[in-house]
Amino acid sequence: MATQTYIKSIINHCFAAIMAIAVVLSSSSYAADNPIYSSKNGAIEGADPVAFFSLLPGEKAVLGSDDFTYEWQGATWKFATAENRQKFIDNPEKYAPQYGGYCAFAVSHGFTKDVNPNYWEIVDDKLYLNFNKTAYKKWSSDKAAAITRGNENWPNVRTKCEKHNNCYDKY
């Protein structure tokens, strides 16, 4: 009788271990990008999202400072000034880039890509970022259609990152 109880105990423990492994493996197979594009430099490569709204088209992004940061949606946002940080805290949806700061061209084509914050544009008071000059030019050649496609694809496109081997959940 003791032997049967011992064997049942071992079987139960093995079953529990197998189930735990299955849960871990199944959850990792559904990886998705973070809701905000972030690198070791912070959200949107450390650029100050509020500063874009005072730049002239074509000007380079203003980098934020480690002295003025704010945690929002799992990312560290950096700002050039305390005033810009406060504006963001008061209304993050106004200043945060569309598509979580991922490349607008990529999102409009059904995948995600990191960004270079120097390739940006504000359309209808919304900030859009792109990966590079080529992506920016293609995106801006038909902005209205690209924005419509991007809006249709976001946020579901975040789960398609494995196809392009570019999930941004490393930081």
C-alpha positions in Angstrom: 0.0 0.0 0.0 2.8 2.4 0.8 4.5 1.6 -2.5 1.3 2.5 -4.4 1.0 5.8 -2.5 4.6 6.6 -3.3 4.2 5.8 -7.0 1.0 8.0 -7.1 2.9 10.8 -5.5 5.7 10.6 -8.0 3.2 10.5 -10.9 1.4 13.6 -9.5 4.7 15.5 -9.2 5.8 14.6 -12.7 2.4 15.6 -14.1 2.6 19.0 -12.3 6.1 19.6 -13.6 5.1 18.7 -17.2 2.1 21.1 -17.0 4.2 23.9 -15.6 6.7 23.4 -18.5 3.8 23.4 -21.0 2.4 26.7 -19.7 5.8 28.3 -19.9 6.4 27.1 -23.4 3.0 28.0 -24.7 3.2 31.5 -23.3 6.5 32.2 -24.9 5.3 31.1 -28.3 2.9 34.1 -28.3 5.5 36.8 -27.9 4.6 40.4 -28.8 6.3 43.7 -28.9 6.0 45.9 -25.9 3.2 48.5 -26.3 5.9 51.3 -26.5 9.0 51.1 -28.6 11.9 51.4 -26.2 15.6 50.8 -26.3 18.4 51.1 -23.8 18.1 54.8 -24.4 14.5 54.9 -23.3 11.2 55.3 -25.1 11.6 56.4 -28.7 15.5 56.3 -28.4 15.5 58.9 -25.7 13.9 61.7 -27.7 11.7 64.2 -26.0 8.2 63.5 -27.3 6.9 67.0 -26.3 9.8 68.8 -28.1 8.6 67.6 -31.5 5.6 69.8 -31.2 7.8 72.9 -31.2 10.2 71.9 -34.0 10.0 73.0 -37.6 9.6 70.2 -40.2 12.9 68.6 -40.9 14.6 69.6 -37.7 16.4 66.9 -35.7 14.7 65.4 -32.6 15.6 66.9 -29.3 17.1 64.3 -26.9 15.8 64.1 -23.4 17.8 64.0 -20.2 18.3 61.4 -17.5 17.4 64.3 -15.1 13.8 64.6 -16.5 12.2 61.1 -16.9 8.7 59.7 -16.5 7.5 56.0 -16.5 4.5 55.5 -18.6 3.1 52.3 -20.2 6.2 50.3 -19.1 8.7 52.6 -20.7 11.0 55.4 -19.5 10.4 58.6 -21.3 13.0 61.3 -21.3 12.5 65.1 -21.6 14.8 68.0 -22.3 13.1 70.2 -19.6 11.0 69.8 -16.5 8.3 71.8 -18.3 8.1 69.2 -21.1 8.0 66.4 -18.6 5.1 68.0 -16.8 3.2 68.6 -20.1 3.6 64.9 -20.9 2.5 63.8 -17.4 -0.6 66.0 -17.8 -1.6 64.6 -21.2 0.6 61.7 -22.4 -1.8 60.7 -25.2 -1.4 64.2 -26.8 2.4 63.8 -27.0 3.2 60.1 -27.3 3.8 59.0 -30.8 1.3 57.0 -32.7 1.7 53.2 -32.8 3.6 53.2 -29.6 6.6 54.9 -31.2 7.2 52.0 -33.7 7.9 52.9 -37.4 4.7 54.3 -39.0 5.7 52.9 -42.4 6.3 49.4 -41.0 3.0 49.4 -39.0 1.1 50.6 -42.1 2.5 47.4 -43.9 1.7 45.0 -41.1 4.9 44.7 -39.0 6.9 46.6 -36.5 10.3 48.2 -36.7 12.4 50.4 -34.5 12.7 54.1 -35.2 15.2 56.9 -35.7 13.5 59.9 -34.1 15.0 62.2 -36.7 12.5 60.9 -39.3 9.3 62.3 -37.9 6.2 64.2 -38.8 3.2 65.7 -37.1 -0.1 65.1 -38.9 -3.4 66.4 -37.4 -1.6 67.1 -34.1 -0.3 63.5 -33.9 3.4 62.4 -33.9 4.5 59.7 -36.3 8.1 58.3 -36.3 9.9 56.2 -39.0 12.9 53.9 -39.2 15.0 55.8 -41.7 14.8 58.3 -44.6 13.6 55.7 -47.1 10.7 54.6 -44.8 9.8 58.2 -44.1 9.7 59.1 -47.8 7.6 56.0 -48.7 5.2 56.7 -45.7 4.9 60.4 -46.5 4.3 59.8 -50.2 0.7 58.8 -49.4 0.3 59.7 -45.7 -3.5 59.5 -45.6 -3.6 55.9 -46.9 -0.6 54.9 -44.7 -2.2 56.3 -41.6 -5.5 54.6 -42.4 -3.6 51.2 -42.8 -1.6 51.8 -39.7 -4.7 52.6 -37.7 -6.3 49.4 -39.0 -3.1 47.3 -38.1 -2.5 48.8 -34.7 -2.2 47.2 -32.1 -2.7 43.7 -33.5 0.5 44.1 -35.6 2.5 43.8 -32.4 2.0 40.1 -32.3 3.5 39.6 -35.8 7.0 40.5 -34.8 8.3 36.9 -35.0 7.7 36.8 -38.7 10.2 39.6 -39.2 12.5 38.5 -36.3 12.2 41.9 -34.7 10.3 41.6 -31.4 11.3 44.6 -29.2 10.9 43.1 -25.7 14.6 43.1 -25.0 14.9 46.2 -22.9 
